[in-house]
Amino acid sequence: MRVIEVQESYPREQMVDIRIPCPNFAYIISGVRRCGKSTLMGQLLLPRLESSIYVKFDTPRLYGFTIEQFRLLDNIIAEKKPEFLFFFR
């Protein structure tokens, strides 16, 4: 069971124009502090929840994430074969 907390927000007008043309590439969302990067990621993630793995690395439960835990994450990704990976920091 996956639990995701995405704060309620207003959908961006351009969301309908955002396409992920090739899921085999990494896309990076960058910007100044508090400009809405996490909100945008959450809005991109919601319609893809069933085919995605989501990890928010700044969650206090993940402080001190070790190499063994990265190996476990790698194994989960290999087993589940998700279409999308969303990593927040």
C-alpha positions in Angstrom: 0.0 0.0 0.0 1.3 3.4 -1.0 0.5 6.5 0.9 1.2 9.9 -0.7 0.5 13.3 0.8 0.1 16.0 -1.8 -1.2 19.3 -0.5 -4.3 20.5 -2.2 -3.3 23.1 -4.8 -4.7 24.8 -7.8 -3.9 23.0 -11.0 -1.5 25.0 -13.2 -3.0 26.2 -16.5 -0.1 24.7 -18.4 -0.4 21.3 -16.9 -2.3 20.1 -20.0 0.7 21.1 -22.1 3.3 19.3 -20.0 4.2 16.0 -21.7 6.8 13.5 -20.7 7.9 12.6 -24.2 10.2 9.7 -23.3 10.0 8.0 -20.0 13.5 6.5 -20.5 15.1 9.9 -19.7 15.5 11.8 -16.5 13.8 15.1 -16.2 14.9 17.7 -13.7 12.7 20.4 -12.3 14.8 23.1 -10.8 14.1 26.6 -9.5 14.5 29.0 -6.6 13.2 28.1 -3.2 9.5 28.0 -2.8 8.7 28.5 -6.4 6.4 25.4 -6.6 8.7 22.6 -7.8 7.2 20.1 -5.3 3.7 21.2 -6.2 4.4 20.7 -9.9 5.9 17.3 -9.2 2.9 16.3 -7.1 0.5 17.4 -9.9 2.6 15.4 -12.4 2.6 12.3 -10.2 -1.1 12.0 -9.2 -2.4 10.7 -12.6 0.5 8.3 -12.7 0.4 6.9 -9.2 -0.3 3.3 -10.2 2.6 3.1 -12.5 5.1 5.0 -10.4 7.4 4.8 -7.4 7.7 8.0 -5.3 10.4 8.8 -2.8 10.6 12.1 -0.9 14.2 12.1 0.5 13.7 15.1 2.8 11.2 13.2 4.9 12.6 12.9 8.4 12.0 9.1 8.3 14.7 8.9 5.5 17.4 11.0 7.2 20.5 8.9 7.2 19.5 6.8 4.2 22.3 4.2 3.9 23.8 2.4 0.9 22.0 -0.8 2.0 18.7 1.1 1.7 19.7 2.3 -1.7 20.2 -1.3 -2.7 16.8 -2.2 -1.3 15.2 0.7 -3.3 17.1 -0.6 -6.4 15.7 -4.1 -5.8 12.1 -2.8 -5.4 12.5 -0.8 -8.6 13.8 -3.9 -10.4 10.9 -6.0 -9.1 8.1 -3.6 -9.6 9.3 -2.2 -13.0 7.5 1.1 -12.6 6.9 3.3 -15.7 7.9 6.4 -13.7 10.2 7.2 -10.8 9.7 10.4 -8.9 12.4 11.5 -6.5 12.0 14.6 -4.4 14.6 16.3 -2.3 
